[in-house]
């Protein structure tokens, strides 16, 4: 009995953890600091070792003292799909130095910056600030072709965004211009959208040598919010790999109004990017 009491007296309790709570991150794009308008996860690496994936508003328990520094990678829902998540490859790690105390709840808003342009190759950067758009309209001249124009109505950033106006039964089609080749590495699309219609995202394939049209294919349908902006991060790589040596590509966007009423879509910050070789 004496030995049992002695053991109980010497038993130490584990220190209470601290908690790290992630708030919605900031994203620096072309010199502008924006509050993220998509679902961005925090991939957490204390002292460079992976610990957890944390959603906005969740509390992450940390042992005290916590390993320093805490590196955080911004993670996206690939193609807008909740079950498919990964760190976004073009953002640099956010770094947090903080001496946590037991039972402390520390609120933190990470900031994600892009790698420099010396490392990233942009096939398209369309922010609609210039009157000269990097899109062409393949069904231009058709009476059912919807229009794409610049507007200053509530852009995501800057002064302008793109507006797609669709009357009943009208069809919106747009392709990036100029075309681009598959770089044998990951190619992603960033596109910010709001409005009351779905947007189809795909690729136009053309003959690599002659430029002759081959196909226009839609691979993904996204539904934007009616009023607020939402940015989608789309991995184009799997769709470009098959037969990539034969083709050159254009981003293809499309939507269709219903038969009874008009619709509008607003588009901003269209960016096609890959790492430089």
ZADO-1210 file (C-alpha; in nm, 4 decimals, padded with zeros to 6 digits):
<atoms>
<atom x="00.0000" y="00.0000" z="00.0000" code="UNK" pos="1"/>
<atom x="00.2849" y="00.2420" z="00.0849" code="UNK" pos="2"/>
<atom x="00.4471" y="00.1795" z="-00.2563" code="UNK" pos="3"/>
<atom x="00.1172" y="00.2468" z="-00.4350" code="UNK" pos="4"/>
<atom x="00.0718" y="00.5785" z="-00.2508" code="UNK" pos="5"/>
<atom x="00.4302" y="00.6797" z="-00.3264" code="UNK" pos="6"/>
<atom x="00.3812" y="00.6038" z="-00.6962" code="UNK" pos="7"/>
<atom x="00.0600" y="00.8085" z="-00.7052" code="UNK" pos="8"/>
<atom x="00.2308" y="01.1048" z="-00.5385" code="UNK" pos="9"/>
<atom x="00.5164" y="01.1007" z="-00.7922" code="UNK" pos="10"/>
<atom x="00.2880" y="01.0761" z="-01.0959" code="UNK" pos="11"/>
<atom x="00.3045" y="01.3951" z="-01.3080" code="UNK" pos="12"/>
<atom x="00.0184" y="01.5266" z="-01.5192" code="UNK" pos="13"/>
<atom x="00.0667" y="01.6177" z="-01.8864" code="UNK" pos="14"/>
<atom x="00.0855" y="01.9942" z="-01.9418" code="UNK" pos="15"/>
<atom x="-00.2270" y="02.1545" z="-02.0833" code="UNK" pos="16"/>
<atom x="-00.2014" y="02.2260" z="-02.4564" code="UNK" pos="17"/>
<atom x="-00.2189" y="02.5600" z="-02.6307" code="UNK" pos="18"/>
<atom x="-00.4543" y="02.6145" z="-02.9230" code="UNK" pos="19"/>
<atom x="-00.3853" y="02.7748" z="-03.2596" code="UNK" pos="20"/>
<atom x="-00.6958" y="02.8988" z="-03.4398" code="UNK" pos="21"/>
<atom x="-00.6658" y="02.9888" z="-03.8058" code="UNK" pos="22"/>
<atom x="-00.8664" y="03.2786" z="-03.9446" code="UNK" pos="23"/>
<atom x="-00.9412" y="03.3368" z="-04.3127" code="UNK" pos="24"/>
<atom x="-00.6054" y="03.4028" z="-04.4815" code="UNK" pos="25"/>
<atom x="-00.4851" y="03.6974" z="-04.6826" code="UNK" pos="26"/>
<atom x="-00.3544" y="03.6442" z="-05.0356" code="UNK" pos="27"/>
<atom x="-00.1168" y="03.8859" z="-05.2049" code="UNK" pos="28"/>
<atom x="-00.1792" y="03.8988" z="-05.5789" code="UNK" pos="29"/>
<atom x="-00.0036" y="04.1454" z="-05.8106" code="UNK" pos="30"/>
<atom x="00.0687" y="04.3780" z="-05.5185" code="UNK" pos="31"/>
<atom x="-00.2881" y="04.3731" z="-05.3830" code="UNK" pos="32"/>
<atom x="-00.3685" y="04.2147" z="-05.0460" code="UNK" pos="33"/>
<atom x="-00.7035" y="04.0332" z="-05.0567" code="UNK" pos="34"/>
<atom x="-00.9045" y="03.8411" z="-04.8021" code="UNK" pos="35"/>
<atom x="-00.9390" y="03.4905" z="-04.9472" code="UNK" pos="36"/>
<atom x="-01.2797" y="03.4362" z="-05.1078" code="UNK" pos="37"/>
<atom x="-01.2498" y="03.0583" z="-05.1408" code="UNK" pos="38"/>
<atom x="-01.2197" y="02.7729" z="-04.8921" code="UNK" pos="39"/>
<atom x="-00.8510" y="02.7726" z="-04.7993" code="UNK" pos="40"/>
<atom x="-00.7145" y="02.5102" z="-04.5594" code="UNK" pos="41"/>
<atom x="-00.4037" y="02.5466" z="-04.3432" code="UNK" pos="42"/>
<atom x="-00.1501" y="02.2661" z="-04.3820" code="UNK" pos="43"/>
<atom x="00.0556" y="02.2982" z="-04.0646" code="UNK" pos="44"/>
<atom x="00.4265" y="02.2089" z="-04.0310" code="UNK" pos="45"/>
<atom x="00.5795" y="02.2892" z="-03.6868" code="UNK" pos="46"/>
<atom x="00.9573" y="02.3069" z="-03.7378" code="UNK" pos="47"/>
<atom x="00.8994" y="02.1774" z="-04.0910" code="UNK" pos="48"/>
<atom x="00.7284" y="01.8507" z="-03.9898" code="UNK" pos="49"/>
<atom x="00.3706" y="01.7925" z="-04.1046" code="UNK" pos="50"/>
<atom x="00.1152" y="01.7922" z="-03.8234" code="UNK" pos="51"/>
<atom x="-00.2387" y="01.8512" z="-03.9519" code="UNK" pos="52"/>
<atom x="-00.4772" y="02.0071" z="-04.2024" code="UNK" pos="53"/>
<atom x="-00.6933" y="02.2724" z="-04.0368" code="UNK" pos="54"/>
<atom x="-01.0004" y="02.4465" z="-04.1774" code="UNK" pos="55"/>
<atom x="-01.0809" y="02.8099" z="-04.1146" code="UNK" pos="56"/>
<atom x="-01.2103" y="02.8598" z="-03.7599" code="UNK" pos="57"/>
<atom x="-01.0890" y="02.5252" z="-03.6252" code="UNK" pos="58"/>
<atom x="-00.8612" y="02.5057" z="-03.3191" code="UNK" pos="59"/>
<atom x="-00.5406" y="02.3055" z="-03.3469" code="UNK" pos="60"/>
<atom x="-00.4009" y="02.1774" z="-03.0119" code="UNK" pos="61"/>
<atom x="-00.0252" y="02.2185" z="-02.9692" code="UNK" pos="62"/>
<atom x="00.2010" y="02.0776" z="-02.7003" code="UNK" pos="63"/>
<atom x="00.3850" y="02.3376" z="-02.4940" code="UNK" pos="64"/>
<atom x="00.6527" y="02.4398" z="-02.5756" code="UNK" pos="65"/>
<atom x="00.5530" y="02.4243" z="-02.9429" code="UNK" pos="66"/>
<atom x="00.8172" y="02.3534" z="-03.2050" code="UNK" pos="67"/>
<atom x="00.9300" y="02.6690" z="-03.3845" code="UNK" pos="68"/>
<atom x="00.8754" y="02.8079" z="-03.6392" code="UNK" pos="69"/>
<atom x="00.5286" y="02.6970" z="-03.7486" code="UNK" pos="70"/>
<atom x="00.5163" y="02.6855" z="-04.1277" code="UNK" pos="71"/>
<atom x="00.1740" y="02.6968" z="-04.2905" code="UNK" pos="72"/>
<atom x="00.0946" y="02.6066" z="-04.6500" code="UNK" pos="73"/>
<atom x="-00.2290" y="02.7331" z="-04.8008" code="UNK" pos="74"/>
<atom x="-00.4381" y="02.4433" z="-04.9278" code="UNK" pos="75"/>
<atom x="-00.7133" y="02.4579" z="-05.1905" code="UNK" pos="76"/>
<atom x="-01.0120" y="02.2445" z="-05.2783" code="UNK" pos="77"/>
<atom x="-00.8941" y="02.1154" z="-05.6152" code="UNK" pos="78"/>
<atom x="-01.1529" y="02.1971" z="-05.8836" code="UNK" pos="79"/>
<atom x="-01.3849" y="02.3172" z="-05.6064" code="UNK" pos="80"/>
<atom x="-01.4312" y="01.9606" z="-05.4753" code="UNK" pos="81"/>
<atom x="-01.4327" y="01.9364" z="-05.0953" code="UNK" pos="82"/>
<atom x="-01.2923" y="01.5831" z="-05.0834" code="UNK" pos="83"/>
<atom x="-00.9919" y="01.6701" z="-05.3025" code="UNK" pos="84"/>
<atom x="-00.7512" y="01.8967" z="-05.1148" code="UNK" pos="85"/>
<atom x="-00.3837" y="01.9766" z="-05.1512" code="UNK" pos="86"/>
<atom x="-00.1383" y="02.2579" z="-05.0793" code="UNK" pos="87"/>
<atom x="-00.1466" y="02.5091" z="-05.3626" code="UNK" pos="88"/>
<atom x="00.1926" y="02.4719" z="-05.5316" code="UNK" pos="89"/>
<atom x="00.2398" y="02.8390" z="-05.6279" code="UNK" pos="90"/>
<atom x="00.2107" y="02.9886" z="-05.2775" code="UNK" pos="91"/>
<atom x="00.5066" y="03.0216" z="-05.0444" code="UNK" pos="92"/>
<atom x="00.4872" y="02.9062" z="-04.6836" code="UNK" pos="93"/>
<atom x="00.3642" y="03.1467" z="-04.4198" code="UNK" pos="94"/>
<atom x="00.5955" y="03.1539" z="-04.1132" code="UNK" pos="95"/>
<atom x="00.4745" y="03.1996" z="-03.7541" code="UNK" pos="96"/>
<atom x="00.7033" y="03.2559" z="-03.4548" code="UNK" pos="97"/>
<atom x="00.5095" y="03.2606" z="-03.1255" code="UNK" pos="98"/>
<atom x="00.5830" y="03.1384" z="-02.7731" code="UNK" pos="99"/>
<atom x="00.2630" y="02.9564" z="-02.6830" code="UNK" pos="100"/>
<atom x="00.1396" y="02.9335" z="-02.3250" code="UNK" pos="101"/>
<atom x="-00.0639" y="02.6461" z="-02.1803" code="UNK" pos="102"/>
<atom x="-00.4382" y="02.6865" z="-02.2457" code="UNK" pos="103"/>
<atom x="-00.3791" y="02.9910" z="-02.4641" code="UNK" pos="104"/>
<atom x="-00.5994" y="03.0279" z="-02.7734" code="UNK" pos="105"/>
<atom x="-00.3977" y="03.2176" z="-03.0331" code="UNK" pos="106"/>
<atom x="-00.5856" y="03.3595" z="-03.3332" code="UNK" pos="107"/>
<atom x="-00.3763" y="03.3757" z="-03.6463" code="UNK" pos="108"/>
<atom x="-00.4359" y="03.4968" z="-04.0017" code="UNK" pos="109"/>
<atom x="-00.1714" y="03.3608" z="-04.2412" code="UNK" pos="110"/>
<atom x="-00.0572" y="03.5529" z="-04.5476" code="UNK" pos="111"/>
<atom x="00.0176" y="03.3650" z="-04.8680" code="UNK" pos="112"/>
<atom x="00.2403" y="03.5148" z="-05.1356" code="UNK" pos="113"/>
<atom x="00.3184" y="03.3737" z="-05.4781" code="UNK" pos="114"/>
<atom x="00.6607" y="03.2608" z="-05.5850" code="UNK" pos="115"/>
<atom x="00.8296" y="03.5292" z="-05.7980" code="UNK" pos="116"/>
<atom x="00.7685" y="03.5537" z="-06.1712" code="UNK" pos="117"/>
<atom x="01.1195" y="03.4230" z="-06.2290" code="UNK" pos="118"/>
<atom x="00.9807" y="03.0832" z="-06.1161" code="UNK" pos="119"/>
<atom x="00.6212" y="03.1026" z="-06.2439" code="UNK" pos="120"/>
<atom x="00.5184" y="03.1161" z="-06.6078" code="UNK" pos="121"/>
<atom x="00.1789" y="03.2769" z="-06.6768" code="UNK" pos="122"/>
<atom x="00.0077" y="03.1675" z="-06.9975" code="UNK" pos="123"/>
<atom x="-00.2741" y="03.4126" z="-06.9263" code="UNK" pos="124"/>
<atom x="-00.3308" y="03.6954" z="-06.6784" code="UNK" pos="125"/>
<atom x="-00.6637" y="03.8648" z="-06.7379" code="UNK" pos="126"/>
<atom x="-00.7806" y="04.1184" z="-06.4794" code="UNK" pos="127"/>
<atom x="-00.9930" y="04.3207" z="-06.7258" code="UNK" pos="128"/>
<atom x="-00.8091" y="04.6418" z="-06.6406" code="UNK" pos="129"/>
<atom x="-00.7016" y="04.6809" z="-07.0034" code="UNK" pos="130"/>
<atom x="-00.9510" y="04.7287" z="-07.2914" code="UNK" pos="131"/>
<atom x="-00.7545" y="04.4690" z="-07.4889" code="UNK" pos="132"/>
<atom x="-00.8838" y="04.1346" z="-07.3579" code="UNK" pos="133"/>
<atom x="-00.6904" y="03.8083" z="-07.3750" code="UNK" pos="134"/>
<atom x="-01.0054" y="03.6205" z="-07.4851" code="UNK" pos="135"/>
<atom x="-01.1585" y="03.5563" z="-07.8232" code="UNK" pos="136"/>
<atom x="-01.5242" y="03.4613" z="-07.8835" code="UNK" pos="137"/>
<atom x="-01.5448" y="03.1506" z="-08.1080" code="UNK" pos="138"/>
<atom x="-01.9202" y="03.1927" z="-08.1749" code="UNK" pos="139"/>
<atom x="-01.8983" y="03.5670" z="-08.2437" code="UNK" pos="140"/>
<atom x="-02.1570" y="03.6709" z="-08.5044" code="UNK" pos="141"/>
<atom x="-02.4050" y="03.4026" z="-08.4057" code="UNK" pos="142"/>
<atom x="-02.7374" y="03.5627" z="-08.3002" code="UNK" pos="143"/>
<atom x="-02.7345" y="03.3437" z="-07.9893" code="UNK" pos="144"/>
<atom x="-02.3808" y="03.4413" z="-07.8890" code="UNK" pos="145"/>
<atom x="-02.3595" y="03.6091" z="-07.5479" code="UNK" pos="146"/>
<atom x="-02.1395" y="03.9127" z="-07.5016" code="UNK" pos="147"/>
<atom x="-01.8297" y="03.9541" z="-07.2851" code="UNK" pos="148"/>
<atom x="-01.7440" y="04.3100" z="-07.1918" code="UNK" pos="149"/>
<atom x="-01.5704" y="04.5072" z="-06.9194" code="UNK" pos="150"/>
<atom x="-01.7682" y="04.6582" z="-06.6345" code="UNK" pos="151"/>
<atom x="-01.6871" y="04.8502" z="-06.3177" code="UNK" pos="152"/>
<atom x="-01.9721" y="04.6876" z="-06.1196" code="UNK" pos="153"/>
<atom x="-01.8182" y="04.5445" z="-05.8022" code="UNK" pos="154"/>
<atom x="-01.4906" y="04.3985" z="-05.9387" code="UNK" pos="155"/>
<atom x="-01.2980" y="04.1527" z="-05.7272" code="UNK" pos="156"/>
<atom x="-01.0045" y="04.3954" z="-05.7222" code="UNK" pos="157"/>
<atom x="-00.8935" y="04.6920" z="-05.9255" code="UNK" pos="158"/>
<atom x="-01.1492" y="04.8950" z="-06.1196" code="UNK" pos="159"/>
<atom x="-01.2868" y="04.6490" z="-06.3756" code="UNK" pos="160"/>
<atom x="-01.4100" y="04.2919" z="-06.4175" code="UNK" pos="161"/>
<atom x="-01.5675" y="04.0951" z="-06.7011" code="UNK" pos="162"/>
<atom x="-01.9443" y="04.0795" z="-06.7477" code="UNK" pos="163"/>
<atom x="-02.1207" y="03.8061" z="-06.9476" code="UNK" pos="164"/>
<atom x="-02.4758" y="03.9065" z="-07.0447" code="UNK" pos="165"/>
<atom x="-02.6963" y="03.6221" z="-07.1685" code="UNK" pos="166"/>
<atom x="-03.0482" y="03.6650" z="-07.2999" code="UNK" pos="167"/>
<atom x="-03.2860" y="03.3656" z="-07.3151" code="UNK" pos="168"/>
<atom x="-03.1208" y="03.0691" z="-07.4913" code="UNK" pos="169"/>
<atom x="-02.7995" y="03.2605" z="-07.5497" code="UNK" pos="170"/>
<atom x="-02.4654" y="03.0803" z="-07.5200" code="UNK" pos="171"/>
<atom x="-02.1414" y="03.2215" z="-07.3843" code="UNK" pos="172"/>
<atom x="-01.8167" y="03.0895" z="-07.5298" code="UNK" pos="173"/>
<atom x="-01.4689" y="03.2298" z="-07.4803" code="UNK" pos="174"/>
<atom x="-01.1167" y="03.1020" z="-07.5424" code="UNK" pos="175"/>
<atom x="-00.7848" y="03.2301" z="-07.4147" code="UNK" pos="176"/>
<atom x="-00.5703" y="03.4014" z="-07.6732" code="UNK" pos="177"/>
<atom x="-00.2934" y="03.3254" z="-07.7601" code="UNK" pos="178"/>
<atom x="-00.2777" y="02.9436" z="-07.7341" code="UNK" pos="179"/>
<atom x="-00.0122" y="02.7677" z="-07.5279" code="UNK" pos="180"/>
<atom x="00.1734" y="02.4359" z="-07.5214" code="UNK" pos="181"/>
<atom x="00.1748" y="02.1822" z="-07.2409" code="UNK" pos="182"/>
<atom x="00.4960" y="02.2479" z="-07.0421" code="UNK" pos="183"/>
<atom x="00.5277" y="01.8902" z="-06.9063" code="UNK" pos="184"/>
<atom x="00.4562" y="02.0168" z="-06.5550" code="UNK" pos="185"/>
<atom x="00.1497" y="02.1149" z="-06.3546" code="UNK" pos="186"/>
<atom x="-00.0812" y="02.3730" z="-06.5145" code="UNK" pos="187"/>
<atom x="-00.3464" y="02.5402" z="-06.3006" code="UNK" pos="188"/>
<atom x="-00.6279" y="02.7845" z="-06.3630" code="UNK" pos="189"/>
<atom x="-00.7361" y="03.0469" z="-06.1117" code="UNK" pos="190"/>
<atom x="-01.0698" y="03.2072" z="-06.1892" code="UNK" pos="191"/>
<atom x="-01.2931" y="03.4285" z="-05.9747" code="UNK" pos="192"/>
<atom x="-01.6641" y="03.4179" z="-06.0540" code="UNK" pos="193"/>
<atom x="-02.0019" y="03.5438" z="-05.9309" code="UNK" pos="194"/>
<atom x="-02.3453" y="03.5379" z="-06.0914" code="UNK" pos="195"/>
<atom x="-02.6610" y="03.3351" z="-06.1434" code="UNK" pos="196"/>
<atom x="-02.5505" y="03.0696" z="-06.3948" code="UNK" pos="197"/>
<atom x="-02.3126" y="02.7753" z="-06.3980" code="UNK" pos="198"/>
<atom x="-01.9797" y="02.8120" z="-06.5753" code="UNK" pos="199"/>
<atom x="-01.8261" y="02.5325" z="-06.7784" code="UNK" pos="200"/>
<atom x="-01.4461" y="02.5080" z="-06.7789" code="UNK" pos="201"/>
<atom x="-01.2500" y="02.3101" z="-07.0339" code="UNK" pos="202"/>
<atom x="-00.9911" y="02.3187" z="-07.3087" code="UNK" pos="203"/>
<atom x="-00.9771" y="02.3814" z="-07.6803" code="UNK" pos="204"/>
<atom x="-00.7315" y="02.1575" z="-07.8648" code="UNK" pos="205"/>
<atom x="-00.5639" y="02.2673" z="-08.1856" code="UNK" pos="206"/>
<atom x="-00.3103" y="02.1001" z="-08.4074" code="UNK" pos="207"/>
<atom x="00.0321" y="02.1860" z="-08.2693" code="UNK" pos="208"/>
<atom x="00.1829" y="02.2452" z="-08.6129" code="UNK" pos="209"/>
<atom x="-00.0978" y="02.3967" z="-08.8187" code="UNK" pos="210"/>
<atom x="-00.3254" y="02.5483" z="-08.5534" code="UNK" pos="211"/>
<atom x="-00.6270" y="02.3672" z="-08.7005" code="UNK" pos="212"/>
<atom x="-00.9185" y="02.3266" z="-08.4589" code="UNK" pos="213"/>
<atom x="-00.9647" y="01.9749" z="-08.3173" code="UNK" pos="214"/>
<atom x="-01.2016" y="01.9749" z="-08.0165" code="UNK" pos="215"/>
<atom x="-01.3606" y="02.1892" z="-07.7467" code="UNK" pos="216"/>
<atom x="-01.4218" y="01.9898" z="-07.4313" code="UNK" pos="217"/>
<atom x="-01.5819" y="02.0875" z="-07.1001" code="UNK" pos="218"/>
<atom x="-01.4377" y="01.9001" z="-06.8011" code="UNK" pos="219"/>
<atom x="-01.5792" y="02.0881" z="-06.5047" code="UNK" pos="220"/>
<atom x="-01.8977" y="02.2779" z="-06.4147" code="UNK" pos="221"/>
<atom x="-01.8788" y="02.5288" z="-06.1281" code="UNK" pos="222"/>
<atom x="-02.1628" y="02.7165" z="-05.9600" code="UNK" pos="223"/>
<atom x="-02.0572" y="03.0610" z="-05.8376" code="UNK" pos="224"/>
<atom x="-02.2297" y="03.2566" z="-05.5600" code="UNK" pos="225"/>
<atom x="-02.4980" y="03.4945" z="-05.6801" code="UNK" pos="226"/>
<atom x="-02.3521" y="03.8084" z="-05.5198" code="UNK" pos="227"/>
<atom x="-02.0087" y="03.7489" z="-05.3653" code="UNK" pos="228"/>
<atom x="-01.6912" y="03.6452" z="-05.5455" code="UNK" pos="229"/>
<atom x="-01.5508" y="03.2939" z="-05.5240" code="UNK" pos="230"/>
<atom x="-01.2163" y="03.1848" z="-05.6617" code="UNK" pos="231"/>
<atom x="-01.1801" y="02.8346" z="-05.8044" code="UNK" pos="232"/>
<atom x="-00.8431" y="02.6612" z="-05.8333" code="UNK" pos="233"/>
<atom x="-00.8557" y="02.4149" z="-06.1219" code="UNK" pos="234"/>
<atom x="-00.5849" y="02.1617" z="-06.2002" code="UNK" pos="235"/>
<atom x="-00.5771" y="02.1392" z="-06.5801" code="UNK" pos="236"/>
<atom x="-00.2831" y="01.8983" z="-06.5860" code="UNK" pos="237"/>
<atom x="-00.4681" y="01.5639" z="-06.6188" code="UNK" pos="238"/>
<atom x="-00.6752" y="01.6964" z="-06.9093" code="UNK" pos="239"/>
<atom x="-00.3697" y="01.8245" z="-07.0953" code="UNK" pos="240"/>
<atom x="-00.1404" y="01.5247" z="-07.0568" code="UNK" pos="241"/>
<atom x="-00.3102" y="01.2869" z="-07.3000" code="UNK" pos="242"/>
<atom x="-00.1705" y="01.3465" z="-07.6458" code="UNK" pos="243"/>
<atom x="-00.0074" y="01.6670" z="-07.5300" code="UNK" pos="244"/>
<atom x="00.2761" y="01.6369" z="-07.7803" code="UNK" pos="245"/>
<atom x="00.0274" y="01.6731" z="-08.0657" code="UNK" pos="246"/>
<atom x="-00.1717" y="01.9738" z="-07.9496" code="UNK" pos="247"/>
<atom x="-00.1624" y="02.3322" z="-07.8454" code="UNK" pos="248"/>
<atom x="-00.4288" y="02.4509" z="-07.6019" code="UNK" pos="249"/>
<atom x="-00.6629" y="02.7344" z="-07.5135" code="UNK" pos="250"/>
<atom x="-00.8643" y="02.7729" z="-07.1968" code="UNK" pos="251"/>
<atom x="-01.2326" y="02.7280" z="-07.2868" code="UNK" pos="252"/>
<atom x="-01.5181" y="02.8867" z="-07.0877" code="UNK" pos="253"/>
<atom x="-01.8873" y="02.8422" z="-07.1616" code="UNK" pos="254"/>
<atom x="-02.2327" y="02.8961" z="-07.0157" code="UNK" pos="255"/>
<atom x="-02.5918" y="02.8937" z="-07.1362" code="UNK" pos="256"/>
<atom x="-02.8963" y="03.0913" z="-07.0260" code="UNK" pos="257"/>
<atom x="-03.2281" y="02.9162" z="-06.9810" code="UNK" pos="258"/>
<atom x="-03.5172" y="02.9563" z="-07.2227" code="UNK" pos="259"/>
<atom x="-03.7189" y="03.2174" z="-07.0328" code="UNK" pos="260"/>
<atom x="-03.4978" y="03.4747" z="-06.8654" code="UNK" pos="261"/>
<atom x="-03.1707" y="03.6618" z="-06.8941" code="UNK" pos="262"/>
<atom x="-02.8619" y="03.5760" z="-06.6874" code="UNK" pos="263"/>
<atom x="-02.5342" y="03.7360" z="-06.5930" code="UNK" pos="264"/>
<atom x="-02.1938" y="03.6083" z="-06.4954" code="UNK" pos="265"/>
<atom x="-01.9051" y="03.8182" z="-06.3693" code="UNK" pos="266"/>
<atom x="-01.5463" y="03.7005" z="-06.4122" code="UNK" pos="267"/>
<atom x="-01.2202" y="03.8394" z="-06.2757" code="UNK" pos="268"/>
<atom x="-00.8556" y="03.7434" z="-06.2203" code="UNK" pos="269"/>
<atom x="-00.8277" y="03.4659" z="-06.4775" code="UNK" pos="270"/>
<atom x="-00.4753" y="03.3265" z="-06.4461" code="UNK" pos="271"/>
<atom x="-00.3195" y="03.0250" z="-06.6171" code="UNK" pos="272"/>
<atom x="00.0091" y="02.9347" z="-06.4543" code="UNK" pos="273"/>
<atom x="00.2827" y="02.6775" z="-06.4335" code="UNK" pos="274"/>
<atom x="00.6359" y="02.6607" z="-06.3004" code="UNK" pos="275"/>
<atom x="00.9126" y="02.7544" z="-06.5403" code="UNK" pos="276"/>
<atom x="01.1418" y="02.4701" z="-06.6487" code="UNK" pos="277"/>
</atoms>
